[in-house]
Amino acid sequence: MNLFKRVCFLYTFQCPAACAHCITNSSPSRKEKIGFENAERYIKELAGNNIKEIHFSGGEPFLFYKEICSLIELAVSLDLKAYVVTNAFWADSLNKSIKILKEIKRCGLKHLGISTDVFHKKFIPLDRVITLAKASKKTGITYTIQMVKAGHYMQIVNNLKKRIGPYEKFFNDILFFNKEYFKEIEGIEKRLQRTNIKRGRCGRSLMIVVTPEDRVLSCCAGAIKSKKGSLLEIGSTREIPLSLLIEKARSNLLFKFLGIWGPYGLYEELKRGKAERLPGLHKFNTSCELCVYLLSIDRFREPVIKLFKTRYMKEKIACAEYLYEKNTRLSNKTR
């Protein structure tokens, strides 16, 4: 079972927006950044390590557009697919957007993620998202518009469809709830969708994330919110090369478990083991909230560590891996 084929660089926490729901708490005042030389070294380490994709996110990567262009060019030269997520703050004219996209396409970018929703709209006009979508079509770069399901998000969906025609979209649930932030947007509290704690695998837990503080994390959501020393943290590139940290993550039974059964499965295992003071699921709005709680709270740290040292858990994961590999082989034969 080959985990972690994708790496995400949170290239910077600086951003022209300060969205209420942002899991990295990015804003114009933040200056943290991975830096070009560090990112260049990381990408070279990834080559030949069975990594297939590199994603640049933040913060806002296009604040450092020239650096991102060069890093994409390097990644593509090493047979890695590159993706960038942007909030389109820079797309204030169609001609300018086309010029920039043509340049980044020459570097090897083929797909762009564009973020917008009721939170982003407070800082970035929807017209810029529309302009960037039109420029992407004209330059042949595919794109996905991604947004969270909150507030009058369907008005945004329909407005975009009316202005740019059919488009690929990706919806995120709000991963962490903070009602104090949501008061900034009129009536938003009444239109937040509580997410059921989902059974089954967690796809977010299968991405390596590198932050500007040199932290290497095991997912692109909950781990970012977790405190240092959380069981979701793999290590630091200041101490261990990124390539070795990835190998460490691939052998981690907890990460494998989350990739198969998710945070709900972990909760059920702790409940079965009679973990003390385990709160009811109704206390959590999302799977990410549940995961961060279970893996960051000190009183659960030891029970979780012990659980993944048991013969029962090792055999359970080994059986799941065997079935996964068997199904993969059968699937490849029928293609």
N, C-alpha and C positions, 0 to 999 in steps of 0.2 A: 504494500500500500504506500505509494509514493506521494507524500504530503508536501505542501509548501512549494508549489511551482511558480508562485507569484510573489513579487516583492513590491512594496509600496514605499516610496520615499516621501515623507512629509517634508518637502524641501525647505519650507519656511512656515513659521507661525504668523508672519506678517500678512495682512490682508486689508484691502480698502474697505471691507465690510466688517461688522462686528455682530454677526447674527446670533440671536438669542439661543438657538438650539445647537450651535456649533460645538462638536465634541472636543475640538482642540482649543477652544476659547481663543481663536485667532482674532486679531484686530489690527488697526493701523499702528498702535503703539508698541506692538511686539516686534522684536528685531531678531529673534532666534532663527538660525538658518543652518542647514547641513553644510553648505559651502561647496564650491565647485570641485576643489581638489579631493575632498573627502568622498563626494558622490562619484567622481571619476574612479577613485580607487575601489570603491564598493562594487561598481559595475564590472570592473576587470576581475574582481574576485568571484562574481556570479557566473562568469562564462565557464562552461564545462561543469557546472554544479547542478545540472538538470533544472535550472530556472528557465521558464519559458517567457515570462512577461515582467516588465517593469512599469509601474504606475507612478506618475508624478502628481502629488496632491499637496495639500497644505492646510491652512493658509492658501495663498494665491501664487501658484508657480509662475504665472505670466508677469509678475513683478520683476522676474529675473529671466526674461524671455531668451536673451542671447545665450545664457548659460544652459537653459533647458534644451535649446536647439542643439548645442554642442554635445550634451549628454545623450540626447536621443540618437544623434548621429553615431556616437560611440556604441550605444546599446545595439543598434541595428547592425552595425559592422560585426558584432559578436553574435549575430543570429538571435537576438532577443527582440520580442515585440514590445513597442513602447506606446503608452497611453498617457494622456494629460487631462486633468480636470481643471476647469476654469469657471469663474462666475461671469465672464464676459465684460468685466468693467472697462476693458480697453477697446471694445468694439463700438466706438462712437461714430464710425462712418463705414459704409460698405467697401469703398475703395481701399481704405486703410486695412480693414479686416482681411480682404482678399490678398493684399500684398504680404501681410504677416503670415497668413495660412499657406501661401505659396512657398514662402521661405521655409517654414517648418515642415511642409510636405517634402521638400527636397532633402531635408535632414532624415526623413524616414517615417514621420508620423502618418498614420492611416486612419486613426479614430480619435475623436475628441469627446470628452464628457463635459456637458454644460449644465451648471447648477442654477436652479431658480426655484422659488416658492414664496410663500407669504413672508418669510423671514428675510430672504435675499432682496425682495422687492423694496424693502425699506431703504436699502443702500444702492442697489443697482437697478436702473429702470428696465422694464421688460423689453423695451425697444432695442436694447443692446443685445439681449439674448436672441431676439428675432433677427437682428443684423448679422450676428455671428452664425446663426443657422443658415441664413441665405448665402453668406460667404462660403460656408462649408460645402454647400451644394454646388456652388460655382467652381470650387477648386477640387471637387471630387474626394473630399475628406468626409468619411461617414461620421455621424455624431449621435449621441444619445442625450436627451434632456432629462435630467434627474431632479427629483423634488421629493419633499416629505409630504405625507398625507396629513395636512393640518390646515385649519381655517378654510377659506374658500378656494382650495387648491383646484377644484374642478373648473372654476372660472378661468384660472390660468391655463389649464389644459385646453379648454375650448377656445380661448383667445389665441393661443399659439397655433392651434389647428386652423383657425380661420385666417391667420396671417401668413403661415408658411406651408400649409397643407399637411398631409400625413407625415408623422415623424416618429422615430423610435423613442420611447420614454421608459424610464425606470423609476419606480416608486420606492422610497424608503419609509419605514416607520420611524417615528421619533424614537430615538434610542434611549434618551434620558429625559425625564420630566423635571422641570423646575418652574413652578407656577409664578415665581417672582419675575422671571424673565418674560413669561408669556403675557404678563399684564401690559407689556409695552405695546402689544397689538390689540386693538379694540375687539373685545368679544372673543378672543382666541381661546380662552379657557373652556368656553362652551362647545368648541368645535375641535377639541383634541381627541383623537381616536386612541383609546386604550387598546393596547395590543395584547392578545392572548399569549401566554407563555407557550411557545410552540414546542411540540414534541419533535424528536428527530434531529438530524445533523445540523450543525451550525457552519455554514459556508464561510462566515467571517473569520472563524478561528483557523482557517487554513491559508492565511496570507501573512508573510513576514512584513513587519512594519519597522522602518528606521526613522527615528525622530531627530530633530536638531540638537537634542541633548545627548545624542549618541546611544540612546536606549534602543534596544531591539526587542520587539514585542511579538506576540503570537497571534494577533488579530488586528483588524483595522477599525475596531469600535471600542469594545469594553476595556481592552488593555490600555488604551490611551487615557481613560478615565481612572484607571486603577493607580493606587499609590505605588511608589518605588518599593521593590521587594515582593510585589504581588506574584502569585504563582503563574500569572500570565506573562511575566517578564522573562525573557530568555537570557539577557545579559547586556553588556556594553561593549561597543566597538573600541573603546579606549583600552580595554583589557584583553579582548579576544577578537581575532579576525572575523569578519562577517561570515565568511564561508564556513568556519568551524561552528559558529552560532547556529547556522542553518542546519548543519548535521546534528547538532545537539537537539534542536527543535524536532527534527524528524524522528528521533528515537524516544521522544518524550511521550509516555503513555497517557498522560492527562490530555495532551493536545490531540492525540489519536482518538481518545474517547469523545472529546467535544466534537471532533469532525464526524463522528458516527452517531452519537446519541444526544449531543448538545447539552446546554445548561440544565434543561429539564431532567435529562437522564442522570446528571450528577446529583441534582436535588433528590431524586428518587433513591439513589444509592446511599446518600447520607441519611435519608429518612429510614431506609431499611437497616442501616447500621446504628440507628437510635442516637444520632448526633444531638448533643444538648442544645436547647434553646434555638431550634431550627424554626424560623418564622413560617407562617402560612404563605402559600403562593399569592394570595390576594394582596399581600403587602407590596408586590412588585408590578410595575406597569409593563415591563418588557423583559425579554430574555436577556438582554445586555445588562439591565439592572440586576437581575438575579445572578448572573455570572460574576460580575464585579463584586457583589456582596459575598458570595460563597468563597471567592478566591482571594479576597483582600482582608476579610475580617480575621483577626488573630485566632479566635477560638475555633475556627474551622480549618486553619492551616494544617495542624497536626493530623486531624482525622482524614483530610484529603490525602496528605502524603502517605499515611499508613495504608489507606485504601488502595493506592496504586502500587503498593509493594506486596499486596496479597496474591496468592496463587490464583484465587478466584478471578481477580481482575485481569491478571496477565493472560489467563486462559480465555476469558471472555473476549478480550481484544484480539488475541491470536486467531480465534475462530472467525471473528468478523473480518479480519484481514484475509484469511484464507478464502472465505466466500467472496470477498470483493475481487481478489485476484482471479478466482475461477470464473466469475461472471464477466470480468473484463476480457479474459481470453475467449470466452464463448461469444461475446459481443463482437470482438475483432474478427472472428472466423466467419460470422454471418454478413460482414460488410462486403 
